[in-house]
Amino acid sequence: MNRQQRRAATKGGGTSGNAPLALASTTPPAGSIAERFNVAQKHHQAGQLGQAELVYRQILAIDPRHAASLHLLGGIAFQTGHNDAAIDLISQAIALNRRVPAFHCDLGTFLQHQGKLDEAAKSYRQALALKPDYAEALNNLGNVLADQGKPDDAAKAYRRALALKPGYAQAHYNLGCLLTREHRPDEALVCYRKALDLKPDYAEPLNALGLALYEQGELGEATACYHKALDLKPDLAAAHFNHGLVLLLEGNLRQGWEELEWRWRSKEVRPRYPVDQQWHGGDLNGPTILLHAEQGLGDSLQFVRYAPLVARLGATVLLEVQQPLVALFSEMDGVSGVFAQGDAIPPFDTHCPLMSLPLALATTLDTIPGHTPYLRADVERAAAWRRRGAALPGLRVGLVWAGNPRPFQPGAHAIDQRRSITLDHFAEFAALEGVSLVSLQKGEAASQTKLPPAGLTIHDWTDELNDFADTAALVDTLDLVIGVDTSVIHLVGALAKPVWLLNRFDTCWRWLLERDDSPWYPTLRQFRQQSPGDWTGVLSKVLVELRSAIATRAAQHSD
């Protein structure tokens, strides 16, 4: 999946991996207030939040300056989803007593939950200034630093916490998540297993361990971890979602789609439209439905194929997608209107995310709507590119070698580093005759065409590609596209043009297992890594096949 979902899949940073609120952070004054406070804390620790809140407020009616009650009222507000109130209450407690480390630590948690990372870090550091051996504050600070893209500083914070408190399972887990994102899987596995040794009923490390095993191709062990995590915590959305990825990869699409719907229960995934108004299948005779993108460009290109099917059920179909897709999708059959995300949308009766359509339409491996093309290049734009490329000799091959690195999304960034390569990987293509190479690469990696490998000629007009309609028009003039797993691959497949996918070892679920074809795109062929990082083997096979294609074309044109 994309960036946001992979971030939700193993969440080491953020408040989900923070130390729990400090429910017994101060010593209350003597007398009846002390007795009431002890009663309130017992209710609080037992999860009886209503009773605890009532007693805290009774204490404050007697003593409005009782900072500990203000602090823990803030904790209840946070636990019940009233984060602004939580920050206000704990800020009042700090104003009354700035010397309590737990006040600052919990304020950091509340601020972190709101995405105010700089302010949260400041609060954690204030807690540590008051209590340098505060392992929980160090753990939480590590989470903030990880979310800020400062992995070295985050690792130092976690390791300091563990030096102070070796049996701290949460810090072992969080360090493991950080190491996973830093491509250090063996070290991460040690951390997850240490967390589980210390706390065998800790569902989150089980889920993270499962994901690490999944990325190493150990699907059976990964599934066992997810099942165990869900036995312990049946509502753990990330474990459901990750289990869904395994099911999809194995071809069990129907159950996999169901598990992926758990993404809406993750705190890290924010629905654009009310979940209770989502269409889940069934009769659509008459209403207007909004189909909307909620993941990456590649996902939108793959699953927009369902729009005409929904229209055939009798609905008026509106599409809301990323801006670069609007012009391309506007020519689709059965679509009454296409809007960019952020545009004003006309009234509609129901909605469905594009990624939820396979479940709504009960898609199985045997019923994938694999007919292509379902997207078309603009005739005039394609004709203009065809005129410009008329002088290119031989087989015309498009190349794309890198995805969006997304450096501020650690999980997505880690995936991109495994799927993306550089133009230098195609150095041996320089010796090929009878082929013209054309860049389809956008983004930061596009600049690599300015310094290509020695002897490699690649034509680069990508500065003129302003959206996917432009790219589709250029692709329409090519004989073949070769590239890593990016949105361009989906575009080429949707246009029914020949496309060779250079696929990483820990393949995305959509490419299934042990296949060199794809039921989603009949014109797609896969060249898979046989071991992690083995692009040399992949490109060697591509070279053999490309030489064969060049020879075939030359023979055809000599007749």
N, C-alpha and C positions, 0 to 999 in steps of 0.2 A: 504494500500500500504506500500511501504517501508519507511524507514528512510528519504531519500532525499525528497520524495514527501510530506511526512507529515511535514517536515521542511518548505517546500514551502507553505503548506496549511494555516498556520497562522504564519506569519513572523513578530514577534515583534522586533527582533534585526535586525542588518544589516541596510543598507542605506534606505530601503523602509520605515522604521519607524523613520527616522531622521528628524530633523528640516530642513525646506527648506533653500536653500542658502541665505546668507545675501546680498540682492541686493543693499541695501543702507547703506553700512557699514561705510563709511567715508565721511567727508565733503571735497569736491574738492576745489582746489584753485580758486580764483576769476577770473573774466574776461571771455574771450571766451572759455577757457577750461571748466570753470564751466558750461557754457551754453551747450556746447557740451556733457558734462558728464550727465547733466540732461536729455538731449534728448536721449542719449544712454540708460539710466536707464528706461525711459518710454518705449522704444522699447523692452528692456529686460523683463520688467514686463508684457508687453503685449504678450510675447512669440514670438516676431519678432526678432529672434536670429541673422539672417543674417544682418539686419540693425543695430542692437546693436553692433555686432562685428566690422562692418565697422567704426562706430563712435569711438569706443574704440581705434581702431588702428590709426585713425586720431589723437586722443589725444596723443597717444604714439609717433607718428611721430613728434609732437610738443614738447612733454616732455617725453622722454624715462624713466624717473624716477617716472612716475605717478602710484603709487602703487595700487590705487583703480581700475584703468583700467586694470592693470595686473591681479588683483584679480578676477574681473568679467569676463575677457576673459577666465580665468581658469574655472569659473563657466559655461560659454558657452561650452568650450571644454568638460567638464564633462557631461553636458546635451546632447551633441551630440555624446557621446560614445568615446571620445578621452581622456582616463583617464591619460595616461602618460603625454600628453601635459598639462592637467589640473594641475597635480602635479608640473610640471616644472614652469608653469606660476605663480601659487600661491606661490611657493617657492621663485621666484624672488620678488614678492610683499613683502613677509616676510623679505627678505634680506634688502629691502629698509626701511621697517617700522615694527619692531617686536612688537610694542605696541598695535596693533589692534586685539582685541579678535576674531573678526569674521574671520580674515585670518586663525588663528590657528584652529578655529572650522571647517571651510570648508575644510582645508587641512586634518583634521581628517576624514571627510566624504569621501574624495577621497581615502585616504589610506585604510579606512575600506572597501570600495567597492572592492579594490584589495585583500582583505583578510589579510592585514597587521595590525592585531589587536593591537599588542603591540605599534606600531608606531602611530596608530590612537588614542589610549588611551593617549599616551604622548601629542599629539596635543590638545586633549580636555582638559587635565589637565593644559596645558599651557594657554589655553583660560580662564580657571577658575581662574588661578593665577592672570590673568590680570583683570578679572571681576567675582568675587565670586558669584554674583547673576545671572549668565548667565544660565537661565533655559534650553535653547536649548542645550547648551553644556553638561549640566547634563543629559538631555534626551539621547543625542547621546552617552555619556559615558556609560550610563546604557545599551544601545544596545550592545556595545562592550563587556562589562562585562558579559552580558547574553550569548553572543556567545563564550566567553572564559570559560563558565561553572562556573561562580561565581554568582550564583543567589542572594545570600544575599547582596553582594556589589551592584549588579544591582538594586535590590529593593530599597536600600538606595538612590541611585542616582535618580531613578524615584521619590521617595517620596520627596526628597529635591527639585527637579524641581517643583513638585506640590505644595509644601509649598510656594515656591516663586511665582508660577503662577497657582492658583487653576483651572483656566479655560483652562488649556493646554490639549486639547483633545488628541493630539498625545501621551503625557506621560501617560494619563489614559489608552489608548489603549495598549501601550507597557507594562505597568505594568500588564494589564490583560493577555497579551500573556505569560508573565513570570509566573504568578500565575497558568495559565492553565498547563504549563509544570511542575509546582511544585505540581500538583495534588490538587489544591485548587480551584475547579471549581466554588463554590458559590461566593468566593471573586472575581474571574475573571469576572463572569457575571456582578457583580456590576460595575467593571471598564469599561467593554464594554458599558454598558448602560449609564454610566456617560459620556463617550466619545460621545455617540450618542445624549444625551441630549444637550451637548454643541455644537455639530456639526451634525445635523440630516442627512446631505448629505455626511457623511463620510463612504465610501463603505467598507474600510478595517475592521473596527470594526463590521460592519454587517456580513461580512464573518466570522470573528473570533467568533462572537456570534452564528452564525449558526453551526460552528464546535463544539462549547461547547455543544449546545443543541443536536446535532447529537450524541455525545458521551454519553449523558444522555438518549438516546433513543427517544428523542422528534423530530421525523423525519419531521412531518408536519411543526412545528415551524422552524426547521432548513432550510427546503426548502423555506419557506417564506422569511427568512433572505437572502438566496442566490439570490432569485429572485429580492428582493429589492436592494441588492448590485449591481446586474448586470443591473438593470434599471438605477442606478446612474453611473455605470462604466462598460459598456458592454465588455470591453477588460480585465477585472480583471481575470487573469488566475486562481488564487487560488480559486475564487468563482465558476468558471466553473468546475474545478477539483473536489472540494468538493461536488458540486451538482451532479457530475458524480458518486461519491461514494454512495450517497443516491439512485440514480437511479439503480445502480447495486445491492445494498442491497435489493431493492424492486423488483428486477427481471426484470427491464426494461433495458436489457443488451444493445440493439442496441444504444439507445440514450446515455446510460452511457458510452459506449466505445467512442462515439464521443466527449463527454465532457472531457474524460480523455486525449484526444489528446492535450488539452490546456496546458498540462504540458510543452510542447516544447516552449511555449511563456512565461514561468516563468523565471525570471532572475536567480533563484536558480538551475534550471535544465539545464545541459549542454549536448547537443546531441553529441554522439560519432561520428556520421556520418552526412553528409549534409541532412537536412530535405527535401530539394527539390529533393533529389534522392531516397526518401523512396517509397517503393511499397505500394499502397493503395488498392490492389485487382485487379482482372482482369486477362487477358491472360498472361501466363508465359511460353509459349512453346519455350524452347531453352535457355534462359539466365541463368546465374549463379546468385543466390541470396544469400546474407549473412544475416542470422538470428542471432541477437545478443542480449545478456543479457544487460539490462540497469537498473535492479532493484535488488532485493534480491535473495538469493538462492531458497527460496520457490517459488517465481514467475517463476524462470527459470524452476524448476521442474514441475510446473503446466502447463506452456504454451509451453514447448518443444513438447508437444503432437501434436502441429500443424505442426511440421517439415515434417512428412511423408505426410500430406495432401498437403502441398506446393509442395513437390516432385511429387505428382501425377498430379499436374497441368502442368508438363513438365519441371520444372526448375531443375538445378543442385543446391543442397542445401549445403551450408557451415554453420557451427555453430561457433559462438564465445561466449564463456561462462566463468564463473568463473573457476579457475584452479581445485578446488575439484570436478567438474562435468565432466571434460573432459573424463576420462576413462569410466565412466558410460554411457555417451551419445554416445561414439564412436561405441557402438553396436546397435544403433537405425536403424530401417529400413528407407531407403530413404535418409540418410545423407551421403554425399560424403566426408566430412572432418570436424573435430572438432578441434578447436583451443582455447587456453587459452587467456584471455584478456591480451594484451601486446605482444602476438606473432605476427610475420609477417603473414599477411593474403594474400592468393593468389588473383589475380584480380577478381573482380565481377562486374556485370552490374547494380544491384540494391540491396537494403537492406531493412530490416524491423526489428524493435525491437520486441522481443518476445511478449511484452505486447500489441503491436499494431496488432498482428495477428488476434485476435478475431474480430476486426473491419474490417480488410481487407477481412476476410472470412465470414462476415455478421452473426456472431454467435448470436443467440437468446437463451432464456431459453430452447426452444424446440429443438434446433439444437446443443447444447453443445456436442462436440465429447467426450463422457464419457466412451468410451470403454477402459477397462484396462485388462491386463497390456500393457502399451506402453513402459515400461522400463523392462529390464531383469537383473537379477543377474548373475555374472560370475559363470559358472557351477563349475569350479575347486575351486574357492574361497569359494563358498557355501558348497561344499563337505568337505573342510577342517574345516569349522566352525561346520558342522553337526557332524563330528567325535568328535570334542572337546566337543560339547554339548550333546553327546549321554547319558551321565550319569545324566543329569538334569532330575529330576522326575516331573511328572505331566504336567500341562499346562505351556508352556513356554511363558512368557509375558515380552515384552520389555517396558521400562519406559524412558520417556524424560520429564523433568519438567521445563526447562528454555530455553529461547532464548538468543540471543546475546544482552547484555545490552546496547551497544553503548552509553557510557556515554558522548561522545563528540557530539552527535546528540540529542539535548534536546527533540525534538518531538518523535523520535524513542525510546529514553530512557523512556519517559513517557508511551508509549504504552507497552514496554516490562515489565515495573513494574506492569501493569495491567494484562498481560497475563501469566507471569512467576510465579512459586511457588517454593517450596523447597522440597527436599526429605523427610523432616519431615512431610509434608502433607500426606504422604503415611504410616504413623505410624501404622494405623489400619490394613494394609496389613500383618503385622507381625503375626497376629492371623490366617491367612489363611493357610489351608493345601491343598496339591495337586496342588501347583503352584511353579514354579521357576521364579524368577525375574532377568532380565538381563538389565543392564544399556546401554542405547544408548545416554547418555548425554555427550556432548562435551563442551569445553570452561571452564570458571571459575567455573561454578556450578558442574562440573564433580567431583571435589574434595569432594563433600558432601558424596560420597559413603564410604569415609574413616571413617566417623563418622555417620553411619546410625542410625535411630531410634532404640530404644531398641528392640531386638528380631527380627529385620528385616534383612534378608539375601538377598543381591543383588550381583550378579556376574558382575564384571566390567572388561571388556577386551578393553575398549575404547582407551587405549593407542596404540592399534594395528590397530585402524581405521584411516587410513591416508587420505582417500578420500571417496566420496560417493559410489564408487564401492565396497569398503570394507564394508561400512555400509549396502549396499544392500545385500551383501552376508550373513552377519549375520542376517539381517531381514528375509531373505529367510528361515532360520531355525526355526523361531519363529511361535507360533500359533496366537499371538495377540500383538499389540503395543498400549499402552495407553500413551497419552501425551498432552501437551499444544500446542498451535498453532505455530509450528516451521517448518523448512524445512524438518525435519524428517517425520512429518505427511504427507507431500506431497510425499515424497519418498515412504513411505509405501503404500499410496493410488495408486501411479503410478505402483507399483509392484503387485497390486491387492491382497494385504494381508489385513486381518482384522485389522482395526485401530479405536480406540475410541478417539475422540477429546474432551479434556477438554476445553470448550470454554468460554471466558470471556463475561461479560454482554454486553459491547459495541463491539459486534462481528465485525470482518473484513467483508467487503462487500461480499467476495467470499462464505461465509457460509449462506448467505441469511437470511430470517426471518422465525421464527416459524417452523423450520424444524429440524428433528433429523437425517436426511440423507444428502447426497450431490449429485447433478447431475454431479459433476466433478469426484467423486470417489465412485463407487457403493459399495465398501467394507467399507466405512467410516460411523461411527455413532457418532452423536454429543450428548454431555452432557453439557447443557448450564447453566450458572449462571442465577438465577432468580432475583438477585439483585447485584449491583456492589460489587465485592470482596467476594462473597459468595462461596468460594471453599469448605466449609464444606458440603453444600448441594449437590454440584456436586459429591464429592467423596463418599458421602453416597450412592447415586444412583449407582455409579460405583461399589461399594462393593457388593451391592445386585445383580447386573448383573454378576459380576465376580464370585460370589459364585454359581450362576446358571450355568455359563459356566463350572466351575470346576466339578460340579455335573454331567452335561451332558457328559463331557469327561470321567469321572470315570465310568458312566453307559455304555458308548460305549466300553470301554476297559475291562469291566467285562463280556461282552457277549462272 
